[in-house]
């Protein structure tokens, strides 16, 4: 069982537990931001072209050497709400679980007019 080390005097003074947690994990904010988390160079050219097309990136670059930096710049600029993503992921897992067991309610076909069959 891992135990967490006590807060440093600096962290206790400013009340910033996040900085202490990052220090404990051996990660600094600047190093985390600068490290690529996704290696886009592993993607095939058709995938990179589709990304460029879907997100309407400027430029008519065709080679992988030109596509990777363009896609990487755009990808790095995307803002992600991690809490929202995790919540949607959890709901998707639950929905798949229920669907596999036939426990999902039947979807209504078409719009309801308020008149149901009796």
N, C-alpha and C positions, 0 to 999 in steps of 0.2 A: 504494500500500500504506500503510495507516495504522499508525502506531507509537504505542505507549502511552507516555505521559509517565512519568518516574521517580516513584517513590513520594515523597510529601512526608515531611518529618521527623516530623510528627505521626503519620502512618499507620505509619511504620516503628517509631515508639516504642511504639504500642499494638498493632501487628501486625494491625490491622483493615484488610485490603485491600478489603473490601466498601464501606466508607465512602469510600475513595479512588476506587473505581470509580464510585460514584454521583456524587461530586464531579466526576470527569472527564466523565461523561455529562451533567452539568448538571441532575441530578435529585436532590432530597432526599427522604428517606423520608416526611416529613410531606406534601409536595406531591403525591407519588404516591398516597398514601392518600386524600387529599381530592378528587382529581380523579375524576369519574365516567368509567369506561372504557367503559361501555355506555350509550347513550342510549335508555332504555326508553320515552321519550315517542314514539318512532317506531313502537312496536308498536300494532297495532290493538286495539280494545276486546275482541273475542272472545279474542284471545291473552292479554291481561292477565287476563281472567276465568278462562281455563283455568289460568293460572299460580296464581291465587288458589285455585282449586278443588283443583288437584293438591297444592299445598303447605299446604292447609288453613289459609289465613290468616284471621284473625278479621275480622269486619266485613262488612256487607252493602252495600258501596259499589258503585255502578253506573256512575258517570260516569268518563270517562277522567282527569279532573282529580283525582279521589280515588283511582283505582286506581294511577296511576303512582307517587305517593309511597309507597303501601303496599307495592307490589311492589319498588320501589327499596330501601326499608329492609330487606326480607327478603333481597333479592339481595345487598346489601352485607354482610350478616352471614354469608354462606356461607363456610366455610373450604374451601380447595381445596389439595390436595397436588399441586403443579405437576409434580413428577417422575413421580408415578403417572399423571397425566393424559397427559403427553407419551409415556410408555411405552405406555399403552393405545392412544393415537393411532397410534403407530408400528406396533404389532401389527395394528391395524385396516387400515392402509395395506398392510402386507405380505399380510394375508389377502385383501384385495380384489385385489391384484396377482396372487396365486397363483390365486384363483378365476377371474379373467378368462382365464387361460391354461390352465385345466383341470388345474392342478397340485396341487390340494388333495386329500388322501386322502378316500375316500368315508366318510361318517358311518355308524356302526353303527346299524341300525334296531332299536329296542327294547333291552332289557337282555340282555346276554350271559349264557348259562347255563354257559358254559365248554365246551359241546359244539359244536364247529364242524363244518361239512360237510367231508368228505374227498373 
